[in-house]
Amino acid sequence: MRRVGILMPYRKGDAEIDLRVQTFRQELGKLGWTDGTNVQFDERWPADDMNRVRSEGASLVASNPDAIIATGGRVIPVLMQLTRSIPIVVPGSGDPLGVGWVTSLARPDGNVTGFSLFEVSILVKTLAFLKQIALAIIRVSFVYNPDNPNSAVYRRTF
C-alpha cells in the first residue's frame, strides 16, 4: 500500500481547498489508486499557524509517506528542511526556481516537484498591457505577504 501525505495550510472545511483535495483523490481513483485499497492518505490541516505547520510537517515526515502533497510559500521551505528524500509535490507555485525550491524547471533536482502557476516575466508583461489600455495610470500598487517567499520574488522583479 502506498502512503501519500497531504499538508494544507488551511482549516479543514475550507470549501475551495477541500474541493481541490477531494478532486485530487478522485482523479487518482480514476487511475486505479483507491483509498484504503492500494493507497492511504494522511491529511493534515494546520491552518495558517506556522507552529502547527512545523509540528504537523515533522509528524508527517516521521510517518515516512511515499510522497507529500503540499502547498504554500511558507510551507514548502519547512518541508524541505525536514526531508531531502521524500518527494514533495507542489500542485501550483509562483516561481519555484526563483525562491530556490528547484534548480531548474526542466530538471528540478532535489525532492521538490510540481507545477508552476506562471513565469515571473508574465507579471511584467501584464503591467505593460495595463499601461497600454489605461494610459492615465502612473502608479500601480503591489500587495503581497512579505513572509511568503514567492511574493518577495515578484517584488524584486520591479
DOROSE-653142 format. One record per residue: residue in three letters; residue number from 1; y, x, z of N, C-alpha, C in turn. Coordinates in nm, 3 decimals, padded with zeros to 5 digits. Atoms other than C-alpha are relative to their C-alpha. Example, Ala and Ser with C-alpha at 12.3 -4.5 7.8 and 13.67 -1.06 7.14 Angstrom:
% DOROSE-653142
+-----+-----+---------+---------+---------+---------+---------+---------+---------+---------+---------+
:  aa :   i :     nyy :     nxx :     nzz :    cayy :    caxx :    cazz :     cyy :     cxx :     czz :
+-----+-----+---------+---------+---------+---------+---------+---------+---------+---------+---------+
: Ala :   1 : -00.119 :  00.089 :  00.000 : -00.450 :  01.230 :  00.780 :  00.120 :  00.090 :  00.000 :
: Ser :   2 : -00.119 : -00.082 : -00.006 : -00.106 :  01.367 :  00.714 :  00.109 : -00.077 :  00.073 :
+-----+-----+---------+---------+---------+---------+---------+---------+---------+---------+---------+
This chain:
% DOROSE-653142
+-----+-----+---------+---------+---------+---------+---------+---------+---------+---------+---------+
:  aa :   i :     nyy :     nxx :     nzz :    cayy :    caxx :    cazz :     cyy :     cxx :     czz :
+-----+-----+---------+---------+---------+---------+---------+---------+---------+---------+---------+
: Met :   1 : -00.118 :  00.086 :  00.000 :  00.000 :  00.000 :  00.000 :  00.124 :  00.090 :  00.000 :
: Arg :   2 : -00.128 : -00.072 :  00.006 :  00.343 :  00.134 : -00.097 :  00.096 : -00.063 :  00.100 :
: Arg :   3 : -00.099 :  00.047 : -00.097 :  00.627 :  00.107 :  00.151 :  00.139 :  00.032 : -00.052 :
: Val :   4 : -00.138 : -00.014 :  00.048 :  00.990 :  00.051 :  00.048 :  00.095 : -00.039 :  00.113 :
: Gly :   5 : -00.103 :  00.029 : -00.099 :  01.273 :  00.078 :  00.297 :  00.125 : -00.052 : -00.070 :
: Ile :   6 : -00.125 :  00.055 :  00.054 :  01.588 : -00.122 :  00.236 :  00.104 :  00.008 :  00.111 :
: Leu :   7 : -00.108 : -00.015 : -00.099 :  01.908 : -00.025 :  00.419 :  00.129 : -00.055 : -00.061 :
: Met :   8 : -00.119 :  00.066 :  00.051 :  02.200 : -00.259 :  00.360 :  00.107 : -00.003 :  00.109 :
: Pro :   9 : -00.107 :  00.000 : -00.102 :  02.531 : -00.204 :  00.546 :  00.076 : -00.133 :  00.003 :
: Tyr :  10 : -00.054 :  00.136 : -00.004 :  02.586 : -00.579 :  00.562 : -00.073 : -00.076 :  00.109 :
: Arg :  11 :  00.070 :  00.086 : -00.095 :  02.495 : -00.856 :  00.802 : -00.106 : -00.080 : -00.076 :
: Lys :  12 :  00.102 :  00.087 :  00.057 :  02.171 : -01.036 :  00.730 :  00.060 : -00.140 : -00.007 :
: Gly :  13 : -00.060 :  00.132 :  00.019 :  02.276 : -01.371 :  00.592 :  00.119 :  00.003 : -00.093 :
: Asp :  14 : -00.105 : -00.011 :  00.101 :  02.547 : -01.238 :  00.358 : -00.059 : -00.051 : -00.130 :
: Ala :  15 :  00.061 :  00.070 :  00.113 :  02.475 : -01.472 :  00.067 : -00.015 :  00.089 : -00.123 :
: Glu :  16 :  00.006 : -00.082 :  00.121 :  02.558 : -01.229 : -00.213 : -00.102 :  00.113 :  00.013 :
: Ile :  17 :  00.090 : -00.112 : -00.019 :  02.367 : -00.934 : -00.070 : -00.143 : -00.048 :  00.020 :
: Asp :  18 :  00.134 :  00.059 : -00.014 :  02.072 : -01.150 :  00.037 : -00.059 : -00.033 : -00.137 :
: Leu :  19 :  00.045 :  00.035 :  00.134 :  02.052 : -01.274 : -00.321 : -00.041 :  00.125 : -00.078 :
: Arg :  20 :  00.033 : -00.125 :  00.070 :  02.055 : -00.917 : -00.456 : -00.136 :  00.055 :  00.047 :
: Val :  21 :  00.126 : -00.051 : -00.054 :  01.772 : -00.809 : -00.224 : -00.115 : -00.091 : -00.041 :
: Gln :  22 :  00.103 :  00.096 :  00.041 :  01.575 : -01.127 : -00.298 : -00.034 :  00.017 : -00.148 :
: Thr :  23 :  00.022 : -00.020 :  00.143 :  01.620 : -01.071 : -00.673 : -00.076 :  00.129 : -00.025 :
: Phe :  24 :  00.073 : -00.126 :  00.011 :  01.506 : -00.709 : -00.639 : -00.148 : -00.020 :  00.031 :
: Arg :  25 :  00.139 :  00.024 : -00.039 :  01.191 : -00.822 : -00.461 : -00.072 : -00.089 : -00.102 :
: Gln :  26 :  00.060 :  00.088 :  00.102 :  01.128 : -01.100 : -00.718 : -00.031 :  00.077 : -00.128 :
: Glu :  27 :  00.023 : -00.077 :  00.123 :  01.167 : -00.859 : -01.010 : -00.116 :  00.097 :  00.016 :
: Leu :  28 :  00.117 : -00.085 : -00.025 :  00.923 : -00.616 : -00.851 : -00.128 : -00.084 : -00.005 :
: Gly :  29 :  00.115 :  00.092 :  00.005 :  00.688 : -00.914 : -00.810 : -00.044 : -00.027 : -00.143 :
: Lys :  30 :  00.033 :  00.022 :  00.142 :  00.707 : -00.979 : -01.185 : -00.072 :  00.120 : -00.060 :
: Leu :  31 :  00.065 : -00.122 :  00.048 :  00.592 : -00.619 : -01.233 : -00.133 :  00.026 :  00.072 :
: Gly :  32 :  00.127 : -00.012 : -00.069 :  00.292 : -00.677 : -01.008 :  00.008 :  00.054 :  00.141 :
: Trp :  33 : -00.017 : -00.052 : -00.136 :  00.437 : -00.545 : -00.681 :  00.028 : -00.117 :  00.094 :
: Thr :  34 : -00.009 :  00.118 : -00.083 :  00.371 : -00.825 : -00.433 :  00.005 :  00.038 :  00.147 :
: Asp :  35 : -00.019 : -00.028 : -00.142 :  00.497 : -00.812 : -00.076 : -00.125 : -00.040 :  00.078 :
: Gly :  36 :  00.118 :  00.027 : -00.082 :  00.202 : -00.784 :  00.161 : -00.131 :  00.028 : -00.070 :
: Thr :  37 :  00.122 : -00.029 :  00.075 : -00.048 : -00.712 : -00.116 : -00.008 :  00.148 : -00.034 :
: Asn :  38 :  00.001 : -00.142 :  00.037 :  00.043 : -00.374 : -00.261 :  00.133 :  00.069 :  00.030 :
: Val :  39 : -00.127 : -00.060 : -00.044 :  00.396 : -00.318 : -00.129 :  00.044 : -00.070 :  00.128 :
: Gln :  40 : -00.054 :  00.053 : -00.125 :  00.552 : -00.363 :  00.211 :  00.147 :  00.039 :  00.007 :
: Phe :  41 : -00.143 : -00.025 : -00.010 :  00.929 : -00.395 :  00.256 :  00.040 :  00.009 :  00.147 :
: Asp :  42 : -00.054 : -00.017 : -00.134 :  01.107 : -00.272 :  00.567 :  00.152 : -00.009 : -00.014 :
: Glu :  43 : -00.143 :  00.024 :  00.018 :  01.457 : -00.422 :  00.563 :  00.076 :  00.028 :  00.129 :
: Arg :  44 : -00.089 : -00.027 : -00.112 :  01.736 : -00.300 :  00.787 :  00.140 : -00.048 : -00.040 :
: Trp :  45 : -00.131 :  00.059 :  00.026 :  02.073 : -00.479 :  00.811 :  00.096 :  00.037 :  00.113 :
: Pro :  46 : -00.085 : -00.043 : -00.112 :  02.304 : -00.275 :  01.039 :  00.146 : -00.043 : -00.008 :
: Ala :  47 : -00.139 :  00.042 :  00.022 :  02.622 : -00.446 :  00.914 :  00.083 :  00.124 : -00.032 :
: Asp :  48 : -00.087 : -00.113 :  00.033 :  02.919 : -00.213 :  00.874 :  00.027 :  00.085 :  00.125 :
: Asp :  49 : -00.010 : -00.078 : -00.123 :  02.858 : -00.045 :  01.210 : -00.067 :  00.135 : -00.025 :
: Met :  50 :  00.055 : -00.130 :  00.038 :  02.816 :  00.326 :  01.134 : -00.095 :  00.057 :  00.104 :
: Asn :  51 :  00.097 : -00.044 : -00.101 :  02.642 :  00.392 :  01.466 : -00.137 : -00.064 : -00.027 :
: Arg :  52 :  00.125 :  00.069 :  00.032 :  02.381 :  00.131 :  01.373 : -00.057 :  00.050 : -00.133 :
: Val :  53 :  00.048 : -00.055 :  00.127 :  02.364 :  00.268 :  01.016 : -00.077 :  00.130 :  00.026 :
: Arg :  54 :  00.067 : -00.128 : -00.031 :  02.278 :  00.614 :  01.155 : -00.131 : -00.025 :  00.074 :
: Ser :  55 :  00.120 :  00.030 : -00.080 :  02.029 :  00.471 :  01.406 : -00.110 : -00.064 : -00.086 :
: Glu :  56 :  00.099 :  00.068 :  00.085 :  01.858 :  00.237 :  01.159 : -00.048 :  00.092 : -00.112 :
: Gly :  57 :  00.039 : -00.097 :  00.103 :  01.863 :  00.509 :  00.892 : -00.102 :  00.099 :  00.053 :
: Ala :  58 :  00.093 : -00.095 : -00.060 :  01.693 :  00.755 :  01.126 : -00.136 : -00.064 :  00.026 :
: Ser :  59 :  00.124 :  00.073 : -00.026 :  01.434 :  00.495 :  01.226 : -00.076 : -00.025 : -00.131 :
: Leu :  60 :  00.061 :  00.026 :  00.130 :  01.371 :  00.407 :  00.862 : -00.062 :  00.128 : -00.057 :
: Val :  61 :  00.053 : -00.127 :  00.050 :  01.329 :  00.773 :  00.761 : -00.123 :  00.041 :  00.081 :
: Ala :  62 :  00.115 : -00.036 : -00.086 :  01.095 :  00.830 :  01.059 : -00.124 : -00.081 : -00.036 :
: Ser :  63 :  00.116 :  00.082 :  00.040 :  00.873 :  00.549 :  00.928 : -00.062 :  00.047 : -00.130 :
: Asn :  64 :  00.050 : -00.067 :  00.120 :  00.827 :  00.760 :  00.612 : -00.037 : -00.095 : -00.116 :
: Pro :  65 :  00.029 :  00.087 :  00.115 :  00.858 :  00.499 :  00.335 : -00.013 :  00.082 : -00.128 :
: Asp :  66 :  00.014 : -00.068 :  00.129 :  00.777 :  00.588 : -00.027 :  00.136 :  00.014 : -00.069 :
: Ala :  67 : -00.136 : -00.005 :  00.055 :  01.141 :  00.516 : -00.123 :  00.090 : -00.084 :  00.090 :
: Ile :  68 : -00.099 :  00.078 : -00.074 :  01.460 :  00.384 :  00.034 :  00.102 : -00.050 : -00.100 :
: Ile :  69 : -00.105 :  00.061 :  00.080 :  01.690 :  00.142 : -00.146 :  00.120 : -00.015 :  00.093 :
: Ala :  70 : -00.117 :  00.007 : -00.088 :  02.041 :  00.173 : -00.006 :  00.126 : -00.010 : -00.084 :
: Thr :  71 : -00.129 :  00.010 :  00.066 :  02.399 :  00.104 : -00.095 :  00.109 :  00.035 :  00.099 :
: Gly :  72 : -00.114 : -00.027 : -00.087 :  02.736 :  00.204 :  00.038 :  00.040 :  00.146 :  00.001 :
: Gly :  73 : -00.052 : -00.135 :  00.007 :  02.955 :  00.508 :  00.003 : -00.007 :  00.077 :  00.130 :
: Arg :  74 :  00.013 : -00.068 : -00.129 :  02.929 :  00.582 :  00.373 : -00.145 :  00.009 :  00.044 :
: Val :  75 :  00.140 :  00.006 : -00.040 :  02.555 :  00.507 :  00.397 : -00.083 :  00.111 : -00.067 :
: Ile :  76 :  00.081 : -00.097 :  00.074 :  02.413 :  00.738 :  00.129 :  00.011 :  00.140 :  00.062 :
: Pro :  77 : -00.006 : -00.132 : -00.064 :  02.550 :  01.060 :  00.291 : -00.080 :  00.008 :  00.130 :
: Val :  78 :  00.078 :  00.002 : -00.124 :  02.389 :  00.957 :  00.621 : -00.148 :  00.020 : -00.034 :
: Leu :  79 :  00.140 : -00.014 :  00.039 :  02.052 :  00.916 :  00.449 : -00.029 :  00.139 : -00.056 :
: Met :  80 :  00.019 : -00.134 :  00.055 :  02.099 :  01.245 :  00.263 : -00.012 :  00.104 :  00.111 :
: Gln :  81 :  00.012 : -00.091 : -00.113 :  02.145 :  01.419 :  00.598 : -00.136 : -00.016 :  00.070 :
: Leu :  82 :  00.125 :  00.029 : -00.070 :  01.830 :  01.254 :  00.734 : -00.125 :  00.041 : -00.077 :
: Thr :  83 :  00.118 : -00.036 :  00.079 :  01.595 :  01.332 :  00.445 :  00.040 :  00.063 : -00.132 :
: Arg :  84 : -00.014 : -00.061 :  00.132 :  01.573 :  01.555 :  00.142 : -00.125 : -00.021 : -00.083 :
: Ser :  85 :  00.126 :  00.019 :  00.071 :  01.226 :  01.438 :  00.043 : -00.027 : -00.145 : -00.040 :
: Ile :  86 :  00.023 :  00.140 :  00.034 :  01.219 :  01.056 :  00.048 :  00.102 : -00.041 : -00.106 :
: Pro :  87 : -00.096 :  00.043 :  00.103 :  01.370 :  00.917 : -00.275 :  00.094 : -00.109 :  00.054 :
: Ile :  88 : -00.103 :  00.098 : -00.036 :  01.696 :  00.730 : -00.211 :  00.050 : -00.060 : -00.131 :
: Val :  89 : -00.037 :  00.069 :  00.124 :  01.760 :  00.472 : -00.483 :  00.126 : -00.081 :  00.026 :
: Val :  90 : -00.129 :  00.067 : -00.015 :  02.120 :  00.354 : -00.520 :  00.016 : -00.097 : -00.116 :
: Pro :  91 : -00.009 :  00.097 :  00.109 :  02.145 :  00.029 : -00.718 :  00.132 :  00.001 : -00.074 :
: Gly :  92 : -00.129 : -00.008 :  00.068 :  02.509 :  00.095 : -00.804 :  00.099 :  00.078 :  00.083 :
: Ser :  93 : -00.101 : -00.078 : -00.071 :  02.764 :  00.355 : -00.709 :  00.113 :  00.031 : -00.096 :
: Gly :  94 : -00.117 : -00.029 :  00.083 :  03.107 :  00.451 : -00.833 : -00.012 :  00.131 : -00.075 :
: Asp :  95 :  00.003 : -00.131 :  00.064 :  03.075 :  00.823 : -00.901 : -00.091 :  00.093 :  00.079 :
: Pro :  96 :  00.093 : -00.082 : -00.078 :  02.759 :  00.984 : -00.759 :  00.015 :  00.149 : -00.027 :
: Leu :  97 : -00.024 : -00.140 :  00.033 :  02.841 :  01.309 : -00.938 :  00.124 :  00.052 :  00.071 :
: Gly :  98 : -00.127 : -00.041 : -00.059 :  03.200 :  01.326 : -00.813 : -00.005 :  00.015 :  00.151 :
: Val :  99 :  00.009 : -00.009 : -00.146 :  03.103 :  01.269 : -00.449 : -00.110 :  00.096 :  00.045 :
: Gly : 100 :  00.100 : -00.101 : -00.033 :  02.821 :  01.522 : -00.467 : -00.138 : -00.051 :  00.037 :
: Trp : 101 :  00.134 :  00.051 : -00.030 :  02.520 :  01.295 : -00.432 : -00.103 :  00.056 : -00.097 :
: Val : 102 :  00.087 : -00.056 :  00.103 :  02.375 :  01.434 : -00.756 :  00.071 :  00.116 : -00.067 :
: Thr : 103 : -00.060 : -00.114 :  00.069 :  02.430 :  01.750 : -00.959 :  00.022 : -00.030 : -00.147 :
: Ser : 104 : -00.014 :  00.039 :  00.140 :  02.404 :  01.573 : -01.295 : -00.042 : -00.146 : -00.013 :
: Leu : 105 :  00.042 :  00.138 :  00.023 :  02.387 :  01.214 : -01.416 : -00.130 : -00.005 : -00.080 :
: Ala : 106 :  00.121 : -00.003 :  00.083 :  02.119 :  01.307 : -01.671 : -00.121 :  00.048 :  00.081 :
: Arg : 107 :  00.107 : -00.055 : -00.084 :  01.912 :  01.507 : -01.418 :  00.055 :  00.013 :  00.142 :
: Pro : 108 : -00.065 :  00.003 : -00.130 :  02.018 :  01.410 : -01.067 : -00.042 :  00.111 :  00.098 :
: Asp : 109 :  00.055 : -00.095 : -00.098 :  01.802 :  01.673 : -00.887 : -00.007 : -00.069 :  00.136 :
: Gly : 110 :  00.003 :  00.056 : -00.134 :  01.765 :  01.621 : -00.514 : -00.084 : -00.126 :  00.009 :
: Asn : 111 :  00.079 :  00.121 : -00.021 :  01.632 :  01.291 : -00.386 :  00.081 : -00.129 : -00.016 :
: Val : 112 : -00.083 :  00.119 :  00.023 :  01.917 :  01.053 : -00.481 : -00.002 : -00.032 : -00.149 :
: Thr : 113 : -00.001 :  00.046 :  00.139 :  01.890 :  00.849 : -00.799 :  00.049 : -00.144 : -00.002 :
: Gly : 114 : -00.043 :  00.139 :  00.010 :  02.002 :  00.512 : -00.928 :  00.092 : -00.021 : -00.118 :
: Phe : 115 : -00.088 :  00.041 :  00.108 :  02.280 :  00.362 : -01.134 :  00.146 :  00.020 :  00.040 :
: Ser : 116 : -00.143 : -00.014 : -00.022 :  02.648 :  00.443 : -01.167 :  00.068 : -00.124 : -00.060 :
: Leu : 117 : -00.067 :  00.122 :  00.046 :  02.876 :  00.140 : -01.198 :  00.096 :  00.026 : -00.115 :
: Phe : 118 : -00.086 : -00.039 :  00.111 :  03.127 :  00.316 : -01.419 :  00.042 :  00.144 :  00.018 :
: Glu : 119 : -00.044 : -00.139 :  00.000 :  03.268 :  00.654 : -01.505 :  00.149 :  00.003 :  00.033 :
: Val : 120 : -00.138 : -00.006 : -00.051 :  03.598 :  00.762 : -01.345 :  00.103 : -00.008 : -00.112 :
: Ser : 121 : -00.098 :  00.002 :  00.109 :  03.773 :  00.813 : -01.681 :  00.032 : -00.142 : -00.046 :
: Ile : 122 : -00.026 :  00.140 :  00.037 :  03.739 :  00.437 : -01.741 :  00.115 : -00.056 :  00.084 :
: Leu : 123 : -00.110 :  00.046 : -00.085 :  03.974 :  00.377 : -01.447 :  00.134 :  00.045 : -00.058 :
: Val : 124 : -00.123 : -00.052 :  00.061 :  04.238 :  00.597 : -01.611 :  00.033 : -00.081 : -00.126 :
: Lys : 125 : -00.020 :  00.078 :  00.123 :  04.189 :  00.410 : -01.941 :  00.046 : -00.142 :  00.033 :
: Thr : 126 : -00.041 :  00.134 : -00.042 :  04.222 :  00.077 : -01.758 :  00.149 : -00.003 :  00.032 :
: Leu : 127 : -00.144 : -00.007 : -00.031 :  04.562 :  00.183 : -01.627 :  00.083 :  00.015 : -00.127 :
: Ala : 128 : -00.072 : -00.014 :  00.127 :  04.667 :  00.288 : -01.978 :  00.010 : -00.135 : -00.071 :
: Phe : 129 : -00.004 :  00.133 :  00.061 :  04.572 : -00.058 : -02.109 :  00.097 : -00.090 :  00.074 :
: Leu : 130 : -00.092 :  00.080 : -00.079 :  04.762 : -00.220 : -01.824 :  00.144 :  00.029 : -00.041 :
: Lys : 131 : -00.136 : -00.040 :  00.040 :  05.074 : -00.026 : -01.922 :  00.034 : -00.055 : -00.139 :
: Gln : 132 : -00.025 :  00.052 :  00.136 :  05.034 : -00.138 : -02.285 :  00.027 : -00.149 : -00.001 :
: Ile : 133 : -00.017 :  00.146 :  00.004 :  05.008 : -00.507 : -02.204 :  00.109 : -00.050 :  00.094 :
: Ala : 134 : -00.106 :  00.039 : -00.094 :  05.264 : -00.513 : -01.922 :  00.102 :  00.113 :  00.003 :
: Leu : 135 : -00.093 : -00.112 :  00.018 :  05.542 : -00.284 : -02.039 :  00.095 :  00.022 :  00.117 :
: Ala : 136 : -00.098 : -00.012 : -00.109 :  05.764 : -00.355 : -01.739 : -00.059 :  00.067 :  00.126 :
: Ile : 137 :  00.061 : -00.062 : -00.118 :  05.515 : -00.208 : -01.491 :  00.041 :  00.145 :  00.012 :
: Ile : 138 : -00.037 : -00.141 : -00.024 :  05.644 :  00.112 : -01.338 : -00.081 :  00.060 :  00.115 :
: Arg : 139 :  00.084 : -00.047 : -00.110 :  05.420 :  00.131 : -01.030 : -00.125 : -00.085 :  00.010 :
: Val : 140 :  00.126 :  00.068 : -00.023 :  05.061 :  00.044 : -00.956 : -00.052 :  00.048 :  00.135 :
: Ser : 141 :  00.058 : -00.037 : -00.129 :  04.905 :  00.037 : -00.611 : -00.151 :  00.010 : -00.013 :
: Phe : 142 :  00.144 : -00.018 : -00.003 :  04.555 :  00.155 : -00.545 : -00.044 : -00.016 :  00.145 :
: Val : 143 :  00.046 :  00.027 : -00.135 :  04.393 :  00.005 : -00.235 : -00.143 :  00.052 :  00.011 :
: Tyr : 144 :  00.133 : -00.058 : -00.016 :  04.094 :  00.196 : -00.106 : -00.030 :  00.025 :  00.147 :
: Asn : 145 :  00.045 : -00.032 : -00.135 :  03.894 :  00.276 :  00.204 : -00.014 :  00.152 :  00.008 :
: Pro : 146 :  00.005 : -00.146 : -00.006 :  03.958 :  00.643 :  00.295 : -00.131 :  00.053 :  00.058 :
: Asp : 147 :  00.129 : -00.041 : -00.055 :  03.621 :  00.651 :  00.477 : -00.112 : -00.007 : -00.104 :
: Asn : 148 :  00.099 :  00.011 :  00.106 :  03.439 :  00.574 :  00.152 :  00.021 :  00.114 : -00.098 :
: Pro : 149 : -00.020 : -00.115 :  00.088 :  03.382 :  00.896 : -00.047 :  00.025 : -00.038 : -00.146 :
: Asn : 150 : -00.026 :  00.043 :  00.138 :  03.381 :  00.703 : -00.376 :  00.148 : -00.027 : -00.021 :
: Ser : 151 : -00.143 :  00.029 :  00.012 :  03.737 :  00.586 : -00.312 :  00.082 :  00.128 : -00.009 :
: Ala : 152 : -00.072 : -00.127 :  00.003 :  03.853 :  00.941 : -00.249 : -00.006 :  00.064 : -00.138 :
: Val : 153 :  00.014 : -00.054 :  00.136 :  03.720 :  01.046 : -00.591 :  00.098 : -00.070 : -00.093 :
: Tyr : 154 : -00.093 :  00.072 :  00.087 :  03.922 :  00.772 : -00.760 :  00.143 :  00.041 :  00.030 :
: Arg : 155 : -00.135 : -00.038 : -00.036 :  04.232 :  00.871 : -00.567 :  00.036 :  00.136 : -00.061 :
: Arg : 156 : -00.027 : -00.133 :  00.059 :  04.201 :  01.234 : -00.687 :  00.021 : -00.008 : -00.151 :
: Thr : 157 : -00.012 :  00.015 :  00.144 :  04.188 :  01.103 : -01.043 :  00.146 : -00.015 : -00.043 :
: Phe : 158 : -00.138 :  00.028 :  00.037 :  04.555 :  01.005 : -01.035 :  00.089 :  00.118 :  00.027 :
+-----+-----+---------+---------+---------+---------+---------+---------+---------+---------+---------+
